[in-house]
Amino acid sequence: MLSGLSGLSGLSGLSGLSGAGGGWMEGNGGGGGSNGNIGNIGVGGVGGVGGGVNELAIAQRRWQAREISNFTYLCVLNQISGRTPSDATQYPVFPWVLQDYTSHNLDLENPESFRDDVGRAYESAARDVRGDVRELIPEFFNFPEFLENSSNLDFGIQQNTGERIHDVRLPPWAKRDPLLFVIMNRRVSDGLTTWLFFFSLVRCCR
């Protein structure tokens, strides 16, 4: 089921994400170079200004040299801008790129698999103070457990079908496998283009 994903790096740390604190920064393998360990970048407890400027420059150079993955780079941008899982009002954000949640096989070569409203979203992020939110949380890229109701909590039933609400219902191409769903999201994030990251920088640092 996971064949054909051999080019995806940074899967060894997909588990163990901490809901509050620094755990969301883990599992950030390099996008073609060395392991993109955040500790090597030195982005610890950095604010949005001052030392954060140097940290951003270091992260940009390492990202351009493919020493860290796109996912790691976005983690750095979020942390420098003051975003943290410890604050629900400043939770880390990542680009929401996929729009195909109905196909049985996700074709990453098909432009229709991706969202096409990036231009409008950029205008909203850069100028609209109302904050038109169009992002995902980091768990979509490195924490498949958040999609499963492992504690068997009672979320009730759906009013229109009477079906019991339990695990998150995944798209057909995920084959009912939360790990595969997260892997595919991560694979997409590692293939994003530079201009989309500038959009992400405007959004997460505003």
N, C-alpha and C positions, 0 to 999 in steps of 0.2 A: 504493500500500500504506500510505503514511503519511497519506493524506487523512483529515481529521477530527481530526487531532492539532494543529491550528493554535493551539489555546489553551494548548499546553504551552510554558512558558518555560524558559530556561536550557539549551537543547540545544547551544549553540555550544561549550560546554566539556566535552562528554561524553568526548572523547578526551584522551589524554595523562595519565591518572592515574598517579601515581608509587606504586609498591608500598610504599615506605618513605619517610617524610618528610612534607611538607605537600601533596603533589599531590592527595590525596583531597579537599582542601577546594576544589578548583577546579571550575568549571562550575556555579556556583550562582546562576543568574539569579533575579531577583526574582519573587515570586509575584503580581505585579500592579502593582508600583511600579517603582522604579529597579533597575538591576542590583545584585544583592546581593553585592557584593564583600566578602569577609571582611576584607580590609585596611582597609576603611572602618569596620569595627566595632572594629578594634583588638584582636583576640583573638590576640595573638601570645605564645606561651610562657607562658600563664597557668595557674596551679595551680588546685586545686579550692577553695581558700579565699582570703581576703584580696582581692586585686585581681579575682579571678574573680567576686566578688559584683557589682561594678560592671559588669563585662563582660556578665554574665548579664542585668542590668537593662537595659543598652543593647540587647542582642539581643532581649529580650522586647518592648521598646517598638517596635523596628524591625519585628519580626515581626507585632505587633498592628496596625501601620500598613501592613502589606503591602508594606514596602520590601524585605524579604527573603523568600525562599520557605521552605516547610516544610523542604525538603532542607537549605538553608543554616542554618536554625535548629537542626536536629538536628546538623549539623556543629559548630556553636558549642557546643552542650551536650556533645558528645563531647570536644571539645578542653578545655573548662573543667574537665571531670571527670578529665582526665589520660589520656584514651584516645588512642592513636596507632598507626598501622600499623607503627611501629618496634618495638612490643612485642606479641608474639602473645598474651600473657596479658591485655592491656588493649586489644585491638583495637576500633576503633569499631563500634558496633552501631546498627541501624536497625530500626524495626518491621516484622515479617513479617505482612502484612495479607492478601494474596491466598491463596485456596485452590483456585481453579479452574485446574488445569493440564492439563485434558483437552478442553475445548471448542475448536472450530475458530474461534470468534469470542468474544472476551472482552467480556462485557456488564457495564460498570461501573455500570449502573443496577440490576442484580440483586443483592439482598443475599446470595444464596447464592454469589456470586463471592468473598466475603470470609470470613476466618476468624471463627468465632463463639465462641472460647474466651478472649476478652480478659479477662473477669472473673477467670477462674482464673489466667490468666497474670499479672494484676496482683497477685493475692494471693501468687503465687510470687515475683514480683520484689520485693515489699515486705517479705515476712516469712520466706520459705523460704531458709534459709542454704545449702541444697544447690544453689541456683542452677539452676532449671529454665530452660534457655536456649531462647528462642523468638524469635530475632532474625535479621536478615540483615546481611551486611557491606556497606559502602558501594559496593563494585563492582557490586552489583545495580542501582544507580541511576545510574552515570555511567561505567562502564568495560566496554563490551561485549567487548573483547578477551580478558577473562579466561575467557570461555566457549568460546574457540577454541584448539585445539591447534596453534598456528601454527608451532611448532618441530618438529612431527611426532614428539613423544616417544612411545616405545613403552610404553603402559599395559597391555599384554596383551590378553586376550580375556575375555569374559563366560563364566563356567563353564556357565551354563544354556543359552546360545544359540550359543556359539562366535563371536559377533560381536566384531570388533575394537573396542576402546574408543578413541575419538578425541575429537571435539568433544563438548561437553555437549549432550545431547539436549533440545531445547527443546519446550515445549508447542505443540500444533497452532496456537493463535492467534498464535504468534510467527512463523509462516511460514518457519521455519528461518533467521531473521534475528536475530542477537544484538543488533543495534542496536534493532530494533523491540521486542524483549523488554525491554531496558533502558528504552526510552522509555515503555513501558506501566507499568513499575514506578515510574518517576519521575512519571508522570501520576497514579498512585494516591497516591503520597506527597504530591503537591501538593494533593490533595483530602482529606487526612485531617482529622478533626475535633479540636477543642481537647483534649477529654478524653483522647484517645489520646496526645497529646503529654505530658500529665502523667504517664501511665504510662511513656512513654519516658524522661522526666526521672528518675523513680524508678529505673528500670532502669540507665541509663547512669551515674548519679552515685553509685550505692550502693557 
